[in-house]
Structures are given as C-alpha cells and as structure tokens.
Amino acid sequence: MKRRELIRHLEKNGCEFLREGGNHTIYVNRRTRKSAPIPRHRELNPFLARKICSDLGIPPP
C-alpha cells in the first residue's frame, strides 16, 4: 500500500497529524486517544497498514 493512500485513509477517518519524528510521522486519533507512527517509506506492507489502523481504532483500508 502506498504511504500517501494510508495517510488519506487515516485523515478521512478522523486521525490528525501530530508531529514529525526522526524516521516516522506520528498520527493521533483524538476520539480514542491513541497514536501510531507511520514509517517514511513510499510503499508499506499491507499487514503494517492494518496494524496501524487497529492501533488507532479505525477500520482497515
């Protein structure tokens, strides 16, 4: 899955950009008070994308 597609999915489901880390971008879901790091790779493993979504409490893409 493309990183850009995952970020669009996160923002569509109510997640917000929190900050930039050294090798990751941190997104937070304010409703569930959970956060998850998004690696800075163009292509992400589909299992990782599902894990990020479950960490944030949103449906998988």
TILUMKOL-859325 format. One line per 3 residues: number of its first residue (from 0); for each residue x, y, z of C-alpha. Coordinates in nm, 4 decimals, padded with zeros to 6 digits, always signed. Each point is the difference from the previous one (the first is absolute). Layout:
NUM> X:Y:Z  ...
***
This chain:
0> +00.0000:+00.0000:+00.0000  +00.1239:+00.3483:-00.0788  +00.0771:+00.2224:+00.2983
3> -00.2001:+00.2834:-00.1524  -00.3109:-00.2222:-00.0270  +00.0322:-00.1048:+00.3648
6> +00.0280:+00.3610:+00.1166  -00.3112:+00.0935:-00.1996  -00.1856:-00.2917:+00.1606
9> +00.1121:+00.1069:+00.3491  -00.1068:+00.3615:-00.0509  -00.3342:-00.1063:-00.1495
12> -00.0678:-00.2009:+00.3170  +00.0726:+00.2851:+00.2408  +00.3723:-00.0393:+00.0704
15> +00.2221:+00.3073:+00.0112  +00.3678:+00.0706:-00.0598  +00.1764:+00.0485:+00.3328
18> +00.3719:+00.0435:-00.0774  +00.2942:-00.1132:-00.2078  +00.2446:-00.2375:+00.1651
21> +00.3454:-00.1008:-00.1182  -00.1112:-00.2848:-00.2267  -00.3759:+00.0035:+00.0557
24> -00.3023:+00.2278:-00.0184  -00.2260:-00.0168:+00.3046  -00.3775:-00.0012:-00.0491
27> -00.2524:+00.0153:+00.2838  -00.3687:-00.0861:+00.0305  -00.1353:+00.2492:+00.2518
30> -00.3296:-00.1872:+00.0488  +00.1699:-00.3191:+00.1186  +00.3086:+00.1818:+00.1404
33> +00.2356:-00.2320:-00.1880  +00.3020:+00.0757:-00.2152  +00.2067:-00.1956:-00.2525
36> +00.3242:+00.0599:-00.1908  -00.0098:-00.0140:-00.3811  +00.3388:-00.0937:-00.1559
39> +00.1405:+00.2237:-00.2708  +00.0063:-00.2558:-00.2807  -00.1880:+00.0447:-00.3267
42> -00.1345:-00.3552:+00.0144  -00.1335:-00.1577:+00.3207  -00.0738:-00.3637:+00.0697
45> -00.3798:-00.0638:+00.0030  +00.0309:-00.1737:+00.3376  +00.1699:+00.3097:+00.1423
48> -00.2790:+00.2219:-00.1377  -00.2604:-00.2178:+00.1732  +00.2018:+00.0087:+00.3238
51> +00.0207:+00.3803:-00.0104  -00.3763:+00.0243:-00.0523  -00.0725:-00.2391:+00.2867
54> +00.2387:+00.1954:+00.2258  -00.1951:+00.3173:-00.0778  -00.3404:-00.1690:+00.0392
57> -00.1242:+00.0501:-00.3562  -00.1107:-00.2527:-00.2670  +00.2714:-00.1439:-00.2273
60> +00.0360:+00.1413:-00.3517
***
